[in-house]
């Protein structure tokens, strides 16, 4: 709910549990007065105190009032060069060479429904599901207009942010920085939580207190990256899963980003989040505009769990698009770890024949089917079928798979090219490459300049021909290197700062065209696993390969960290063979299934090597997954035990919206002699209902299971797992 007090110029955004308030003050500076647990009917600018501060200059409008300084005022969109020395949200280079920007309030609009962003991903909503507030600011001297967009999803405690910069003058203006979100707090006694890692171990939670100065995470790799995720949190020092105020900030963007927090000299703090300013610049011609990516905020007065569940609901209901938003995704098998590049049509059909009787519904042909692709040094860019491996092409292979009762999927890496390809030989200028320099290679490949429409048109034409040649139901869109040598032959020297962002817009354009032309195809995003796991990609690809590390024990940490923002339905998770390819660990098949089942489920192994007993386990896993799909993918998610703590086990729970069903998953660590007896407390149940575990045994009230707990069995062997299905019986 948006409340406009035009007389006092106070604009209040209420959600079910939170309040966000903005006020234009006597000098037309747009102040941020409050964000936190819900407060009704108050002018919260009374929280802001002023006093004279040495070396904090006063704006000219303040005259002799030395108590007013932008350096100490909480602002809705911070500026630069005019008295605020903290993190700026915007930086302009004007025709005079000045880099100052001074924004003042000049108007407000309220609209039903949710705003949209042309060419950029964004949460969506019907007219009755959200409201939009647009606040207009201007810099009269720079002749620049800034429009701040706020989308309010009251029932989800979600507030989205976007920014549009428009040049209303007669000379070009250069945009050097444009953040999507600025959030000021009148406190700095909080912890900063980020999700960091590397290839094969992404999104590990890192928590520490704010300290004086600037702390930041980000990416300059051209993708949101394995190393840092564009989702961060600020919270009370004592906050945990169930208590404390916490704030989440998510950027819907798949390229370079920065999330920075500054704790100021007077113990205030400011979070600024948006496109990374490294090598960023955008020329605004007269009447030209630039739109920053969307950011999404959730404040939870009751700990991390509530915040995560609000993000999960928002992503499932208002970011993932039809037809896959609510439709059950097929259980798949991928041939990569079974064959690598060494396969032909008969070998693929053999794997499919093993998979179909087990209940697997989708066969995915991975890397190696195109061009001269017999290793990872050739073929990328030549998107035509290698008929030596696949005689008759996909037109011959796909019917063989379909006859087994399975759908067919295919792997692609459209953004990359090998020098040993026809495409590169014909168009060497189509790659990102700095003049007079030899480009760096990653995985033996170069990066195509997706900022260029002609490059995208050529690649898309090839993809469309392949996807139109047979009944294809799934595409895995991969990206296996970071961007280097970022320079485009299609742009002049003064606009090379636009290449990184134009590249991301090009990827979005390609994916949107793919969605429009092939709406029946399920697209799974991938970037060496989890190197581009962000809200921007989820708008186009409703699931993302969570990590190239498929080891069940490592995945406990990866999926735990990912769950703080992203729902399990978005996490591609497969059962792979043991010893695990990435770390050599041996884990029980049952445990690998338990972990992978908490995601978009599938297998990545040579099923012909499985024993009959193992195949029976796989059949049971698939039956369980299908039967519990709605509960796993649409239920409320609870983290019950942290895999980063040495508690001996990791546990999580999914609870149906009506609280009548719950699935509890537990994975034990290394076994020890005489282990302790452990009791697990459940969450999210109805305390007044009675529940039965797995359809047998005594009844337990929800209150008992949540307060007294459930005893965990003791079994020998490392890395054992359990799943308990609780159902209310009356």
Secondary structure, 3 states (H helix, E strand, C coil): CEEEECCCCEEEEECCCEEEEEEECCCCCEEEEEEEECCCCCCHHHHCCCCCCCCCCCCHHHCCCCCCCCCCCCECCCCECCCCCCCCCEEEECCCCCCCECCEEEEEEEEECCCCCCCCCCCCCCCCCCEEEEEEEEECCCCEEEEEEEEEEHHHCEEEEEEEEEECCCCCEEEEEEEEEEEEECCCCEEEEEEEEECCEEEEEEEEECCCEEEEEEECCCCCCCCECCEEEEEECCCCCCCCCEEEEEECCCCCEEEEEEECCCCCEEEEEEECCCCCCEEECCCCEEECCCEEEEEECCHHHHHHHHHHHHHHHHCCCCCCCCCCCCCEEECHHHHCCCCCHHHHHHHHHHHHCCCCCEEEECCCCECCCCCCCECCCCCCECCCCCCCCHHHHHHHHHCCCCEEEEEECCCEECCECHHHHHCHHHECCCCCCCCCCECCEEEECCCCHHHHHHHHHHHHHHHHCCCCCEEEECCCCCCCCCCCCCCCHHHHHHHHHHHHHHHHHHHHHHHHHCCCCEEEECECCECCCCHHHHCCCCEEECCCCCCHHHHHHHHHHHCCCCCHHHEEEEEECCCCCCCCCCCCHHHHHHHHCCCEEEEECCHHHCCHHHHHHHHHHHHHHHHCHHHHHHCEEEEEECCCCCCCEEEEEEECCCCCEEEEEEEECCCCCCCCCCEECCCCCCCCCEEEECCEEEEEEHHHHHHCCEECCCCCCCCCEEEEEEEECC
